[in-house]
Each structure stands twice: as C-alpha cells, then as structure tokens.
Amino acid sequence: MAILLLLLPLVAWLLWLWLGPTGRQPPRAVLVAIGVAVLLGAGVALWVRLSEENVTRGVYVPPSLGPDGRVLPSRLEPVP
C-alpha cells in the first residue's frame, strides 16, 4: 500500500505529460529508467525490511541533562 502512495505522484506526472496540451509521450528511455529506479528502490526497501534485526529490546530514553548540567546520551533501558 505504501508503495502505491509513493508511486501516485509519478503516475500523475506521466498522465499529465501524456494527456497534456502537446499530446506527446515521454521518451521510452525515461520511462524505462524510472521503472528500473522504482523497482530497484522497492527491492532495496524490501531487502532492508527483511534483513533487519528486532532492535526494540527496550525502552528508548532520549538525551537529557544530568544533575551536573552535562548531556546524558540516549540509551535503551531494558523492559522490566
């Protein structure tokens, strides 16, 4: 579903070019390049999603100021 939302502006632009006042289509090389880029991007996104580990092993605590005024870095605290 998210990929369809990402492709919607591209489809709208291609329709605008195709149905525009000049009535000309974009060059075939441009369409092929866009298609390859979209497929490559979707493939990389899928690969990253399937290969990432479960990193939610705790509660995220954002950076904060310590009692002495120094910045304490962000950290993951274990879930009790």
DADA-V870424 format. One record per residue. N is the residue number from 1. RES is the residue in three letters. PSI is psi in radians with two decimals (NA if undefined). Layout:
# DADA-V870424
N_RES_PSI, N_RES_PSI
This chain:
# DADA-V870424
1_MET_-0.72, 2_ALA_-0.61, 3_ILE_-0.66, 4_LEU_-0.67, 5_LEU_-0.61, 6_LEU_-0.54, 7_LEU_-0.27, 8_LEU_-0.80, 9_PRO_-0.64, 10_LEU_-0.79, 11_VAL_-0.73, 12_ALA_-0.72, 13_TRP_-0.75, 14_LEU_-0.70, 15_LEU_-0.69, 16_TRP_-0.74, 17_LEU_-0.75, 18_TRP_-0.72, 19_LEU_0.10, 20_GLY_3.14, 21_PRO_-0.52, 22_THR_-0.42, 23_GLY_0.26, 24_ARG_2.66, 25_GLN_2.67, 26_PRO_2.72, 27_PRO_2.56, 28_ARG_-0.64, 29_ALA_-0.64, 30_VAL_-0.77, 31_LEU_-0.73, 32_VAL_-0.76, 33_ALA_-0.73, 34_ILE_-0.75, 35_GLY_-0.76, 36_VAL_-0.74, 37_ALA_-0.72, 38_VAL_-0.79, 39_LEU_-0.71, 40_LEU_-0.77, 41_GLY_-0.73, 42_ALA_-0.68, 43_GLY_-0.74, 44_VAL_-0.74, 45_ALA_-0.72, 46_LEU_-0.73, 47_TRP_-0.75, 48_VAL_-0.74, 49_ARG_-0.71, 50_LEU_-0.37, 51_SER_-0.16, 52_GLU_2.58, 53_GLU_2.87, 54_ASN_1.86, 55_VAL_0.09, 56_THR_1.17, 57_ARG_0.30, 58_GLY_-3.00, 59_VAL_2.21, 60_TYR_2.25, 61_VAL_2.02, 62_PRO_2.89, 63_PRO_2.56, 64_SER_2.96, 65_LEU_2.31, 66_GLY_3.10, 67_PRO_-0.43, 68_ASP_0.11, 69_GLY_-0.02, 70_ARG_2.67, 71_VAL_2.16, 72_LEU_2.27, 73_PRO_2.83, 74_SER_2.74, 75_ARG_2.88, 76_LEU_2.15, 77_GLU_2.39, 78_PRO_2.56, 79_VAL_2.24, 80_PRO_NA
